[in-house]
């Protein structure tokens, strides 16, 4: 059973999403469904803006996101990034997700893969393609608002990772990958809940957003979503 989590008026003309690579034997898929104490728009913004990766330096070390461009349409906003490692050892789980990064200056780092984050209302995806254009990671997330004020979000997600040449290696590393992704998500959860708490204390959104991608994303969510106390201010 699949329940549309967005504006009911848009349900009839919104296609049922593809369930990542669940049925693809070349990938292994993980499911997750945490609850987060924030408005769903904070979740969209957090994943869309990869410039916050420095918050994950305890898990990922010295890694920098490079913005490669954006796209937008009537019902979607997307941003493209590449990642460069400025130093430190790369965790095994990160290598499975993002590929191998060399320890060289960020300005000289070749583009080995492209990370594309896309909100196609009401869903969000993150895909990683390698230098040959092949899909190596596929993330799909639905953020279901809870309660009349929509200040709690029930998350449902699928994370598909492509198996390497020696396929059993991913199975061996799967528990490590699970711990790694859980830690990343818990850090994101802490940040977005702090943002929501600031919203409550200040009586609204006083953040002056300058990143064009996030500004476009906010416009999309406000126009497509059901108005709440956050979007009406």
C-alpha positions as CSV (number, residue, x, y, z in Angstrom):
1,X,0.0,0.0,0.0
2,X,1.3,3.5,-0.9
3,X,-0.2,6.6,0.7
4,X,0.4,10.0,-0.9
5,X,2.0,12.3,1.8
6,X,1.6,15.6,0.1
7,X,-1.2,18.1,-0.8
8,X,-4.2,15.9,-1.5
9,X,-5.2,18.1,-4.5
10,X,-1.9,17.0,-6.2
11,X,-2.2,13.3,-5.6
12,X,-4.1,12.4,-8.8
13,X,-1.4,13.9,-11.1
14,X,1.7,12.9,-9.2
15,X,3.1,9.6,-10.4
16,X,3.8,6.8,-7.9
17,X,7.6,6.9,-7.3
18,X,9.9,4.1,-8.3
19,X,11.1,2.2,-5.2
20,X,14.8,2.9,-5.8
21,X,16.6,-0.3,-6.8
22,X,14.7,-2.7,-4.5
23,X,14.2,-5.3,-7.3
24,X,17.7,-4.8,-8.8
25,X,20.1,-7.6,-7.8
26,X,23.0,-5.4,-8.6
27,X,22.1,-3.2,-5.6
28,X,21.5,-3.9,-1.9
29,X,18.7,-1.7,-0.3
30,X,18.3,-0.6,3.2
31,X,15.0,0.7,4.6
32,X,14.6,3.3,7.4
33,X,11.8,5.2,9.1
34,X,12.8,7.5,11.9
35,X,10.6,10.3,13.3
36,X,12.0,13.8,13.5
37,X,10.7,16.7,15.6
38,X,10.6,19.3,12.9
39,X,8.6,20.6,9.9
40,X,9.2,18.5,6.8
41,X,10.6,21.5,4.9
42,X,13.6,21.5,7.2
43,X,14.3,17.9,6.1
44,X,14.2,18.9,2.4
45,X,16.5,21.9,2.9
46,X,19.0,19.9,4.9
47,X,19.6,17.2,2.2
48,X,19.4,19.8,-0.6
49,X,22.1,22.0,0.8
50,X,25.3,19.9,0.8
51,X,27.3,22.8,2.0
52,X,26.6,21.6,5.6
53,X,28.9,18.6,5.2
54,X,31.4,20.2,7.6
55,X,28.9,19.2,10.4
56,X,29.7,15.6,9.6
57,X,33.5,15.9,9.9
58,X,33.5,13.5,12.9
59,X,32.2,10.8,10.6
60,X,33.5,11.9,7.2
61,X,36.7,13.8,8.0
62,X,37.8,16.8,5.9
63,X,35.4,16.6,2.9
64,X,34.2,19.6,0.9
65,X,31.2,19.8,-1.3
66,X,31.5,21.6,-4.6
67,X,28.3,23.1,-6.2
68,X,28.1,22.0,-9.8
69,X,24.8,23.6,-10.9
70,X,21.0,23.5,-10.4
71,X,17.8,22.9,-12.2
72,X,14.2,23.6,-11.6
73,X,10.8,23.2,-13.1
74,X,7.1,23.5,-12.2
75,X,7.2,20.6,-9.7
76,X,10.9,20.0,-9.0
77,X,14.2,21.6,-7.8
78,X,17.6,19.9,-8.0
79,X,21.2,20.6,-7.1
80,X,24.3,18.9,-8.3
81,X,27.5,18.5,-6.3
82,X,30.9,16.8,-6.4
83,X,32.9,16.0,-3.2
84,X,36.6,16.5,-2.6
85,X,38.7,15.3,0.3
86,X,41.1,17.9,1.7
87,X,42.8,15.5,4.1
88,X,42.5,12.6,6.5
89,X,41.6,9.0,6.0
90,X,38.4,8.1,4.1
91,X,36.1,5.7,6.0
92,X,35.2,2.4,4.3
93,X,31.5,3.1,4.5
94,X,31.9,6.5,2.9
95,X,33.9,5.0,0.1
96,X,31.0,2.6,-0.6
97,X,28.6,5.5,-0.8
98,X,30.7,8.3,-2.5
99,X,33.6,6.5,-4.1
100,X,37.3,7.0,-3.5
101,X,38.7,10.6,-3.0
102,X,42.3,11.5,-3.3
103,X,44.0,13.7,-0.7
104,X,44.8,16.7,-2.9
105,X,43.8,20.3,-3.1
106,X,40.0,20.8,-3.6
107,X,40.6,23.1,-6.6
108,X,42.6,20.3,-8.4
109,X,40.3,17.4,-7.5
110,X,39.0,15.8,-10.7
111,X,35.2,15.1,-10.8
112,X,35.0,11.4,-10.2
113,X,31.2,11.3,-9.5
114,X,28.2,13.6,-9.4
115,X,25.8,13.8,-6.5
116,X,22.3,15.0,-7.6
117,X,19.8,15.9,-4.9
118,X,16.2,16.5,-6.3
119,X,12.9,17.4,-4.6
120,X,10.0,16.3,-6.9
121,X,7.2,17.3,-4.6
122,X,6.5,15.7,-2.2
123,X,9.5,13.3,-2.5
124,X,13.2,13.7,-2.3
125,X,16.0,11.7,-4.0
126,X,19.8,11.7,-3.9
127,X,21.6,9.8,-6.6
128,X,25.4,9.3,-7.1
129,X,26.7,8.6,-10.6
130,X,30.4,7.6,-11.2
131,X,32.7,9.1,-13.8
132,X,31.3,6.8,-16.4
133,X,27.7,7.9,-15.7
134,X,26.7,4.7,-13.9
135,X,24.4,4.9,-10.9
136,X,26.2,3.7,-7.8
137,X,23.8,5.0,-5.0
138,X,20.1,5.7,-5.0
139,X,18.3,7.3,-2.1
140,X,14.5,8.0,-2.0
141,X,12.8,9.7,0.9
142,X,9.2,10.6,1.8
143,X,8.6,13.1,4.6
144,X,5.2,12.6,6.1
145,X,4.0,15.6,8.3
146,X,2.4,14.6,11.6
147,X,-0.3,16.6,13.4
148,X,-2.2,19.7,12.5
149,X,0.8,22.0,12.9
150,X,3.0,19.6,10.9
151,X,5.9,20.2,13.3
152,X,6.8,16.5,13.5
153,X,7.8,14.4,10.5
154,X,7.7,10.7,10.0
155,X,10.4,9.8,7.5
156,X,10.3,6.8,5.2
157,X,13.4,6.1,3.1
158,X,15.1,3.6,0.9
159,X,18.9,3.5,0.3
160,X,20.2,1.4,-2.5
161,X,24.0,0.8,-2.9
162,X,25.5,-0.8,-6.0
163,X,27.4,-3.9,-5.4
164,X,31.2,-3.9,-6.3
165,X,32.9,-6.3,-8.6
166,X,33.3,-8.7,-5.7
167,X,29.6,-8.6,-4.6
168,X,30.1,-10.3,-1.3
169,X,32.2,-7.4,-0.1
170,X,29.1,-5.2,0.3
171,X,27.4,-7.8,2.3
172,X,30.4,-8.0,4.7
173,X,30.5,-4.2,5.0
174,X,26.7,-3.8,5.3
175,X,26.7,-3.5,9.1
176,X,29.4,-0.9,9.0
177,X,27.5,1.0,6.3
178,X,24.4,0.9,8.5
179,X,26.3,2.4,11.5
180,X,27.8,5.1,9.3
181,X,24.5,6.2,7.8
182,X,22.7,6.1,11.2
183,X,25.4,8.4,12.6
184,X,25.1,10.8,9.7
185,X,21.3,10.9,10.0
186,X,21.4,11.4,13.8
187,X,23.7,14.4,13.3
188,X,21.2,15.8,10.7
189,X,18.3,15.1,13.1
190,X,20.0,17.0,15.9
191,X,20.6,20.0,13.6
192,X,17.1,20.2,12.1
193,X,15.5,19.8,15.5
194,X,17.6,22.7,16.8
195,X,16.4,24.8,13.8
196,X,12.8,23.9,14.7
197,X,13.4,24.9,18.3
198,X,14.8,28.2,17.2
199,X,11.8,28.7,15.0
200,X,9.5,28.2,18.1
201,X,11.6,30.5,20.3
202,X,11.7,33.3,17.7
203,X,8.1,32.9,16.6
204,X,8.9,32.2,13.0
205,X,11.6,31.9,10.4
206,X,14.2,34.7,10.7
207,X,16.9,33.1,8.6
208,X,18.0,35.2,5.7
209,X,18.6,32.5,3.1
210,X,21.0,33.4,0.3
211,X,21.7,30.0,-1.4
212,X,19.6,30.1,-4.7
213,X,18.9,26.4,-4.6
214,X,17.3,26.6,-1.1
215,X,15.4,29.7,-2.1
216,X,13.9,27.9,-5.1
217,X,13.2,24.9,-2.9
218,X,11.3,27.0,-0.4
219,X,9.2,28.5,-3.2
220,X,8.4,25.0,-4.5
221,X,7.3,23.7,-1.1
222,X,5.3,26.8,-0.2
223,X,3.4,26.7,-3.5
224,X,2.9,22.9,-3.5
225,X,2.3,22.2,0.2
226,X,-0.6,22.7,2.5
227,X,-0.2,26.1,4.3
228,X,0.9,25.8,7.9
229,X,2.2,28.2,10.5
230,X,5.6,28.1,9.0
231,X,4.7,28.8,5.3
232,X,2.1,31.4,6.2
233,X,4.6,33.7,7.9
